[in-house]
Amino acid sequence: MTNTAEPLPLATASRTKRPVVFVGIMLATFMTAMEATIIATAMPRIVGELSGFEYYTWVFSAYLLAQCTMTLIFGKLSDIFGRKPVMISGISVFLLGSLLAGFSTSMGMLIGFRLLQGIGAGAMQPMTLTLIGDLYTQAERPKAQSIISTVWAGAAVFGPVAGGVIVDYVSWGWVFWINIPIGLLTIGLFATCLHEQLSPLRAKIDYAGAVLFAISIVCFLFILTAAGLDTLTFVGLAAISIFTAILFVFQELRAPEPMISIALWKSRLVATSNAASFMGGMALVGLTTFLPLYVQGVMNHSPFIAGATLTSMIVGWTMALPITGRFFKIIGIRKTLRIGSPALPLGAAILLLLTPESSPFLAAAGSFAMGIGMGLLSLTSILLVQASVEQSMRGSATSSILFSRSFGNALGATVMGAILTLGITHFGGSDQADTLLHLLNKPTGLAVLAHDLNLRAVLDAALHWSFWGIVAVAALSAAASWLLPIAPDAGRRTV
């Protein structure tokens, strides 16, 4: 039997230093945002030094899978035990993973330590947004969320460029170690300036649901990424994935505190927001994972240029936030969504126009348009969902949005990677495919690829298959955003 927690009175707690805590929120946001993009431009070099291009997408998927699995658990834990212990614990785990990842000597080690980073990020990301919901009134939240989103965008702009500079001039380990001083400062701010008042609470955490979910998804992702599986292994993994998925559903229906609240997700607003965020997350990770590879491997530009094209997505995201807030006041959320949501699939469609001779500005234009669409979607979904639930459920509700986006990221990286592998095999045949994969496993592979027009053509065609996948999920995300059940004048009343 569980008790119900009293709302967390952070905004009225006299001992909480709200401006200083907000700085801590910005620093935590900076770390998670930078980590999501800094590795994108560094990965071609990292995978070349460590070898194992077949595990390329697992470096992204391991981080994102751990993050999305733990997001819901940490959201529930924060509703029970408070935001402060969850946030500090998450940062500590994230920093440990960052430290160890920089010392990796194999792709297996790197994937394992990225998993540890993802666990920490699964606590940090939902807590930053939940704390804003606790510290600020409904009227104040759009401005606070916009500032945090701007910080996120600035960090994500810094990430790809920093990743390119780091791999060109210093050890790639600094892609991960750069987090450590920022994280230690952030822990200090939360430890000294964030104070909470909680009523005693007993609750059961759905650890069984989390384990079943992780097993099912890992088996499913392995099927997608592992080429050449024999029939027995394929059937075995598929059976485990399906069986644990069924057990997960039954567990969620009977658990007193389920990992995924069926009652919460029955809300059409929550369900539709999560669907749009899930598809948007798939599109976003497809862009951040494969656009740098196209710019470097097919268009023959430097990691710095590749990072700059990806940075334009963050610029679009940043610009969309204040514009979206103003349109909320003038025409309401519904019309704003319907006017702005097509930007995501239109930006993805621009990627289909890329050729080896294209200007990097064309790649940047597609990235920019997708950023506008994601900025609009992210701000709208979080504000609407937070306003639709009581404070004691805010952590879980906010986490559901982030879970959906992160799950979309994890699945998207794997699905688009599987499409890329199929494309390389289809367009290159066995010989050229083996040669291309061998080059991608070498530190100087992309430089060699620049002088082999046939192999570049194979990679070009294969990456366009992945771009088609990005277009498809971006279109589904835009369609889901049109189905959000919003009053015609919503936004003008609350923003």
C-alpha positions as CSV (number, residue, x, y, z in Angstrom):
1,M,0.0,0.0,0.0
2,T,1.3,3.5,-0.8
3,N,0.8,6.9,0.6
4,T,0.5,10.0,-1.5
5,A,3.2,12.6,-1.3
6,E,2.6,16.2,-0.5
7,P,3.5,18.6,-3.4
8,L,7.0,19.7,-3.3
9,P,6.9,23.4,-2.1
10,L,10.1,24.4,-3.7
11,A,8.9,27.7,-5.0
12,T,7.9,28.8,-1.5
13,A,10.7,27.2,0.5
14,S,12.5,30.2,2.0
15,R,15.9,28.5,2.2
16,T,15.9,27.6,-1.5
17,K,18.0,30.1,-3.5
18,R,16.1,30.1,-6.7
19,P,18.5,32.1,-8.9
20,V,21.5,29.9,-7.9
21,V,19.4,26.7,-8.4
22,F,18.5,27.9,-11.8
23,V,22.2,28.3,-12.7
24,G,22.6,24.7,-11.6
25,I,19.7,23.7,-13.9
26,M,21.4,25.5,-16.7
27,L,24.7,23.8,-16.1
28,A,23.1,20.3,-16.0
29,T,21.2,21.1,-19.2
30,F,24.5,22.3,-20.8
31,M,26.1,18.9,-20.0
32,T,23.4,16.7,-21.3
33,A,22.9,18.8,-24.4
34,M,26.6,18.9,-25.2
35,E,27.0,15.2,-24.7
36,A,24.2,14.5,-27.1
37,T,26.0,16.3,-30.0
38,I,29.7,16.5,-29.2
39,I,30.2,12.8,-30.0
40,A,28.4,13.0,-33.4
41,T,31.4,14.7,-35.2
42,A,33.9,12.7,-33.2
43,M,32.5,9.3,-33.8
44,P,34.1,8.7,-37.3
45,R,37.5,9.3,-35.8
46,I,36.8,7.3,-32.6
47,V,35.4,4.3,-34.5
48,G,38.5,4.4,-36.8
49,E,40.9,4.2,-33.8
50,L,38.9,1.6,-31.8
51,S,37.7,-0.4,-34.9
52,G,34.2,-2.0,-35.0
53,F,32.1,0.1,-37.4
54,E,29.4,-2.6,-37.0
55,Y,28.9,-1.2,-33.5
56,Y,28.8,2.4,-34.6
57,T,25.2,3.0,-33.8
58,W,25.4,1.1,-30.5
59,V,27.5,4.0,-29.1
60,F,24.5,6.2,-29.5
61,S,21.9,3.5,-28.8
62,A,23.4,2.3,-25.5
63,Y,23.4,5.9,-24.1
64,L,19.9,6.6,-25.3
65,L,18.4,3.2,-24.3
66,A,19.8,3.6,-20.7
67,Q,18.5,7.2,-20.6
68,C,15.0,6.4,-21.8
69,T,14.7,3.4,-19.5
70,M,15.9,5.2,-16.4
71,T,14.0,8.5,-17.1
72,L,10.7,7.1,-16.0
73,I,12.2,5.4,-12.9
74,F,14.0,8.6,-11.8
75,G,10.9,10.6,-12.5
76,K,8.9,8.4,-10.1
77,L,11.8,8.4,-7.6
78,S,11.8,12.2,-7.6
79,D,8.1,12.3,-6.9
80,I,8.8,10.1,-3.9
81,F,12.1,11.2,-2.5
82,G,12.6,14.6,-3.9
83,R,14.4,16.2,-6.9
84,K,17.7,17.0,-5.0
85,P,19.0,13.5,-4.2
86,V,17.9,12.2,-7.7
87,M,19.7,15.0,-9.5
88,I,22.9,14.8,-7.5
89,S,23.0,11.0,-7.9
90,G,22.4,11.3,-11.6
91,I,25.2,13.8,-12.1
92,S,27.6,11.6,-10.1
93,V,26.9,8.5,-12.3
94,F,27.1,10.6,-15.4
95,L,30.5,12.0,-14.5
96,L,31.8,8.5,-13.6
97,G,30.7,7.2,-17.0
98,S,32.3,10.3,-18.7
99,L,35.6,9.7,-16.9
100,L,35.8,6.0,-17.9
101,A,34.5,6.5,-21.5
102,G,37.5,8.7,-22.2
103,F,39.9,5.8,-21.3
104,S,38.1,3.2,-23.5
105,T,40.4,1.0,-25.5
106,S,37.7,-0.9,-27.4
107,M,34.3,-0.3,-28.8
108,G,32.9,-2.7,-26.2
109,M,34.3,-0.7,-23.3
110,L,33.1,2.6,-24.9
111,I,29.5,1.2,-25.3
112,G,29.5,0.0,-21.7
113,F,30.6,3.3,-20.3
114,R,28.2,5.2,-22.6
115,L,25.5,3.0,-20.9
116,L,26.6,4.3,-17.6
117,Q,26.5,7.9,-18.9
118,G,23.0,7.2,-20.1
119,I,21.8,6.1,-16.6
120,G,23.0,9.4,-15.2
121,A,21.5,11.4,-18.0
122,G,18.2,9.6,-17.3
123,A,18.1,11.3,-13.9
124,M,19.5,14.7,-15.0
125,Q,17.3,15.5,-18.0
126,P,13.8,15.1,-16.5
127,M,14.9,16.8,-13.2
128,T,15.9,20.0,-15.0
129,L,12.5,20.4,-16.5
130,T,10.6,19.1,-13.4
131,L,12.5,21.6,-11.2
132,I,11.3,24.4,-13.4
133,G,7.8,23.2,-12.9
134,D,8.3,23.2,-9.1
135,L,10.2,26.5,-8.9
136,Y,8.1,28.7,-11.2
137,T,4.4,29.4,-11.6
138,Q,2.5,28.5,-14.7
139,A,2.8,32.0,-16.0
140,E,6.6,32.1,-15.4
141,R,7.4,28.7,-16.9
142,P,7.4,29.6,-20.6
143,K,10.1,32.2,-20.1
144,A,12.1,29.8,-17.8
145,Q,11.7,27.0,-20.3
146,S,12.8,29.2,-23.1
147,I,16.0,30.2,-21.3
148,I,16.8,26.6,-20.5
149,S,16.1,25.7,-24.1
150,T,18.4,28.4,-25.3
151,V,21.1,27.1,-23.0
152,W,20.4,23.6,-24.4
153,A,20.7,25.0,-27.9
154,G,23.9,26.9,-27.1
155,A,25.5,23.8,-25.7
156,A,24.4,21.7,-28.6
157,V,25.8,24.3,-31.0
158,F,29.1,24.2,-29.0
159,G,29.1,20.4,-29.0
160,P,29.6,19.5,-32.7
161,V,32.2,22.2,-33.2
162,A,34.0,21.2,-30.0
163,G,33.9,17.6,-31.1
164,G,35.5,18.4,-34.4
165,V,38.2,20.6,-32.8
166,I,39.0,18.0,-30.1
167,V,39.5,15.1,-32.5
168,D,41.6,17.3,-34.8
169,Y,44.0,18.7,-32.2
170,V,43.8,16.7,-28.9
171,S,42.8,13.3,-27.7
172,W,39.2,12.3,-28.4
173,G,39.0,11.4,-24.7
174,W,38.3,15.1,-24.0
175,V,35.0,14.7,-25.7
176,F,33.9,13.0,-22.4
177,W,36.3,14.6,-19.9
178,I,35.1,18.1,-20.6
179,N,32.0,17.2,-18.5
180,I,33.9,16.7,-15.3
181,P,34.6,20.2,-14.1
182,I,31.1,21.4,-15.1
183,G,29.5,18.5,-13.3
184,L,31.4,19.0,-10.0
185,L,30.4,22.7,-10.0
186,T,26.7,21.7,-10.6
187,I,26.7,19.2,-7.7
188,G,28.0,21.9,-5.4
189,L,25.3,24.3,-6.4
190,F,22.4,21.8,-5.9
191,A,23.9,20.5,-2.6
192,T,24.2,23.9,-1.0
193,C,21.3,25.9,-2.5
194,L,18.4,23.5,-3.2
195,H,16.2,22.7,-0.1
196,E,13.0,20.6,-0.1
197,Q,10.3,19.8,2.4
198,L,8.8,16.3,1.9
199,S,6.1,14.4,3.7
200,P,7.0,10.8,4.6
201,L,6.3,8.4,1.8
202,R,6.4,4.7,1.1
203,A,6.2,3.4,-2.4
204,K,7.2,0.5,-4.6
205,I,9.4,1.2,-7.6
206,D,8.7,-0.9,-10.7
207,Y,12.2,-2.3,-11.1
208,A,10.7,-5.5,-12.7
209,G,9.1,-3.5,-15.3
210,A,12.3,-1.6,-16.1
211,V,14.3,-4.9,-16.4
212,L,11.7,-6.5,-18.7
213,F,11.5,-3.4,-20.8
214,A,15.3,-3.2,-21.2
215,I,15.6,-6.9,-22.1
216,S,12.9,-6.7,-24.7
217,I,14.3,-3.6,-26.3
218,V,18.0,-4.8,-26.2
219,C,17.0,-8.0,-28.0
220,F,15.0,-6.1,-30.6
221,L,17.8,-3.7,-31.2
222,F,20.4,-6.5,-31.5
223,I,18.3,-8.1,-34.2
224,L,18.2,-4.9,-36.1
225,T,22.0,-4.2,-35.9
226,A,23.6,-7.6,-36.0
227,A,24.1,-8.8,-39.5
228,G,24.6,-12.4,-40.4
229,L,22.6,-13.9,-37.5
230,D,21.9,-17.6,-37.9
231,T,18.3,-18.7,-37.9
232,L,18.4,-20.2,-34.4
233,T,19.9,-17.1,-32.8
234,F,17.4,-14.8,-34.7
235,V,14.4,-16.9,-33.6
236,G,15.7,-17.0,-30.0
237,L,16.2,-13.3,-29.7
238,A,12.9,-12.6,-31.3
239,A,11.1,-15.0,-28.9
240,I,12.8,-13.4,-25.9
241,S,11.9,-9.9,-27.1
242,I,8.3,-10.8,-27.7
243,F,7.9,-12.8,-24.5
244,T,9.5,-10.1,-22.2
245,A,7.3,-7.4,-24.0
246,I,4.2,-9.4,-23.1
247,L,5.4,-9.8,-19.5
248,F,6.1,-6.1,-19.3
249,V,2.6,-5.3,-20.3
250,F,1.1,-7.6,-17.6
251,Q,3.6,-6.2,-15.1
252,E,2.5,-2.6,-15.8
253,L,-1.2,-3.6,-15.4
254,R,-0.7,-5.1,-12.0
255,A,2.2,-3.0,-10.5
256,P,1.0,-0.6,-7.7
257,E,3.6,2.0,-9.0
258,P,4.1,1.0,-12.7
259,M,7.1,2.2,-14.7
260,I,4.6,3.5,-17.3
261,S,1.4,4.8,-15.7
262,I,-1.5,3.4,-17.7
263,A,-3.8,6.0,-16.2
264,L,-1.4,8.8,-17.2
265,W,-0.9,7.5,-20.7
266,K,-4.6,7.0,-21.3
267,S,-4.9,10.8,-21.5
268,R,-5.2,11.7,-25.1
269,L,-3.1,14.8,-24.6
270,V,-0.3,12.8,-23.0
271,A,-0.5,9.9,-25.4
272,T,-0.5,12.2,-28.5
273,S,2.4,14.3,-27.2
274,N,4.4,11.2,-26.5
275,A,3.7,9.8,-30.0
276,A,4.9,13.1,-31.6
277,S,7.9,13.2,-29.4
278,F,8.8,9.6,-30.1
279,M,8.7,10.1,-33.9
280,G,10.5,13.5,-33.6
281,G,13.2,11.8,-31.5
282,M,13.8,9.2,-34.2
283,A,14.1,11.9,-36.8
284,L,16.4,13.9,-34.7
285,V,18.9,11.1,-33.9
286,G,18.9,10.1,-37.6
287,L,20.0,13.7,-38.4
288,T,22.7,13.9,-35.7
289,T,24.1,10.5,-36.4
290,F,24.3,10.4,-40.2
291,L,24.5,14.0,-41.5
292,P,28.1,14.3,-40.1
293,L,29.0,11.0,-41.8
294,Y,27.6,12.2,-45.1
295,V,29.3,15.6,-44.9
296,Q,32.7,14.0,-44.1
297,G,32.5,10.8,-46.0
298,V,30.6,11.7,-49.1
299,M,31.0,15.5,-49.5
300,N,34.7,15.3,-48.3
301,H,34.6,18.1,-45.7
302,S,36.3,18.3,-42.3
303,P,34.8,17.4,-39.0
304,F,34.5,21.1,-38.3
305,I,32.4,21.7,-41.3
306,A,30.3,18.7,-40.5
307,G,29.7,20.1,-37.0
308,A,28.7,23.4,-38.4
309,T,26.0,21.9,-40.6
310,L,24.6,20.1,-37.5
311,T,24.9,23.3,-35.5
312,S,22.3,25.0,-37.8
313,M,19.7,22.6,-36.4
314,I,20.3,24.0,-32.9
315,V,20.2,27.5,-34.3
316,G,16.8,26.8,-35.8
317,W,15.7,25.2,-32.5
318,T,16.8,28.3,-30.5
319,M,15.1,30.7,-32.9
320,A,11.8,28.7,-32.8
321,L,11.4,29.1,-29.0
322,P,10.7,32.9,-28.6
323,I,8.8,32.9,-31.9
324,T,6.6,30.1,-30.7
325,G,5.9,31.8,-27.4
326,R,4.8,35.0,-29.2
327,F,2.5,33.0,-31.6
328,F,1.0,31.2,-28.6
329,K,-0.3,34.6,-27.3
330,I,-1.5,35.8,-30.7
331,I,-3.2,32.7,-32.3
332,G,-3.1,30.0,-29.6
333,I,-1.2,26.7,-29.5
334,R,-3.4,24.8,-32.0
335,K,-2.8,27.2,-34.9
336,T,0.9,27.6,-34.0
337,L,1.4,23.8,-34.1
338,R,-0.4,23.4,-37.4
339,I,1.6,26.2,-39.0
340,G,5.0,25.2,-37.7
341,S,4.9,21.4,-37.5
342,P,5.5,20.8,-41.3
343,A,9.0,22.3,-40.8
344,L,10.3,19.0,-39.5
345,P,9.4,16.8,-42.5
346,L,10.3,19.6,-45.0
347,G,13.8,19.9,-43.4
348,A,14.2,16.2,-43.6
349,A,13.2,16.2,-47.3
350,I,16.0,18.7,-48.1
351,L,18.5,16.0,-47.0
352,L,17.3,13.9,-50.0
353,L,18.6,16.6,-52.3
354,L,22.2,16.3,-51.1
355,T,24.9,15.1,-53.5
356,P,28.7,14.8,-53.3
357,E,29.0,18.2,-55.0
358,S,26.4,20.0,-52.8
359,S,27.3,23.0,-50.8
360,P,27.4,22.4,-47.0
361,F,24.9,25.3,-46.8
362,L,22.2,22.9,-48.3
363,A,22.9,20.4,-45.6
364,A,22.7,23.2,-43.0
365,A,19.4,24.4,-44.5
366,G,17.8,21.0,-43.9
367,S,19.2,20.8,-40.5
368,F,18.0,24.3,-39.7
369,A,14.4,23.6,-40.7
370,M,14.3,20.4,-38.7
371,G,15.5,22.4,-35.7
372,I,12.6,24.8,-36.0
373,G,10.2,21.9,-36.1
374,M,11.7,20.2,-33.0
375,G,11.9,23.5,-31.1
376,L,8.2,24.0,-31.6
377,L,7.3,20.5,-30.7
378,S,9.5,20.2,-27.6
379,L,8.3,23.5,-26.0
380,T,4.6,22.8,-26.7
381,S,4.5,19.2,-25.5
382,I,6.2,19.9,-22.2
383,L,4.1,23.0,-21.3
384,L,0.8,21.3,-22.2
385,V,1.6,18.0,-20.3
386,Q,2.9,19.8,-17.2
387,A,-0.2,22.0,-17.1
388,S,-2.5,19.0,-17.4
389,V,-1.5,17.1,-14.2
390,E,-1.2,17.9,-10.5
391,Q,2.1,18.7,-9.0
392,S,2.6,15.3,-7.4
393,M,2.5,13.7,-10.9
394,R,4.6,16.4,-12.6
395,G,7.8,14.4,-12.4
396,S,6.2,11.3,-14.0
397,A,4.4,13.3,-16.6
398,T,7.5,15.3,-17.7
399,S,9.5,12.1,-17.7
400,S,7.0,10.5,-20.0
401,I,7.7,13.1,-22.7
402,L,11.5,12.7,-22.3
403,F,11.1,8.9,-22.2
404,S,9.3,9.0,-25.5
405,R,11.8,11.2,-27.1
406,S,14.8,9.2,-25.8
407,F,13.2,5.9,-26.8
408,G,12.7,7.4,-30.2
409,N,16.4,8.4,-30.2
410,A,17.5,4.9,-29.2
411,L,15.3,3.1,-31.7
412,G,16.0,5.7,-34.4
413,A,19.7,5.3,-34.2
414,T,19.4,1.5,-34.5
415,V,16.8,1.5,-37.3
416,M,18.6,4.1,-39.4
417,G,21.9,2.3,-38.8
418,A,20.3,-1.0,-40.0
419,I,19.0,0.7,-43.1
420,L,22.5,2.1,-43.8
421,T,24.0,-1.3,-43.5
422,L,21.4,-2.8,-45.8
423,G,22.1,0.0,-48.3
424,I,25.8,-0.5,-48.2
425,T,25.3,-4.2,-48.9
426,H,22.7,-3.5,-51.6
427,F,24.6,-0.9,-53.6
428,G,28.1,-2.2,-53.0
429,G,27.8,-5.9,-53.3
430,S,29.9,-8.1,-51.0
431,D,33.3,-6.9,-52.2
432,Q,32.7,-3.1,-52.2
433,A,30.7,-3.4,-49.0
434,D,33.5,-5.2,-47.2
435,T,36.0,-2.6,-48.4
436,L,33.8,0.3,-47.4
437,L,33.2,-1.1,-43.9
438,H,36.9,-1.7,-43.6
439,L,37.7,1.9,-44.4
440,L,35.1,3.2,-42.0
441,N,37.0,1.2,-39.3
442,K,40.2,3.0,-39.9
443,P,41.3,6.4,-38.5
444,T,42.2,7.6,-41.9
445,G,39.4,5.8,-43.7
446,L,37.3,8.9,-44.6
447,A,40.4,10.5,-46.1
448,V,41.1,7.4,-48.3
449,L,37.4,7.3,-49.2
450,A,37.7,10.8,-50.6
451,H,39.8,9.5,-53.4
452,D,37.6,6.5,-54.3
453,L,34.6,7.7,-56.3
454,N,33.0,4.3,-56.5
455,L,33.0,3.7,-52.7
456,R,31.8,7.3,-52.1
457,A,28.9,6.6,-54.5
458,V,28.0,3.5,-52.5
459,L,28.0,5.4,-49.2
460,D,26.1,8.2,-50.8
461,A,23.3,5.9,-52.0
462,A,23.2,4.0,-48.7
463,L,22.9,7.1,-46.6
464,H,20.1,8.3,-48.8
465,W,18.1,5.3,-47.7
466,S,18.6,6.4,-44.1
467,F,17.5,9.9,-45.1
468,W,14.3,8.5,-46.5
469,G,13.7,6.9,-43.1
470,I,14.2,10.2,-41.5
471,V,11.6,11.8,-43.8
472,A,9.1,9.1,-42.9
473,V,9.3,9.5,-39.2
474,A,9.4,13.3,-39.4
475,A,6.2,13.2,-41.3
476,L,4.6,11.0,-38.7
477,S,5.7,13.3,-35.9
478,A,4.1,16.3,-37.7
479,A,0.9,14.3,-38.3
480,A,0.7,13.4,-34.5
481,S,1.1,17.0,-33.5
482,W,-2.0,17.9,-35.5
483,L,-4.0,15.4,-33.4
484,L,-3.2,17.0,-30.0
485,P,-6.5,17.8,-28.2
486,I,-6.1,21.5,-27.6
487,A,-8.7,24.1,-27.2
488,P,-8.6,26.7,-30.1
489,D,-7.6,29.5,-27.8
490,A,-5.1,27.4,-25.6
491,G,-1.9,29.3,-25.1
492,R,-3.4,32.7,-25.0
493,R,-4.8,31.9,-21.6
494,T,-1.7,30.2,-20.1
495,V,1.4,31.9,-21.7
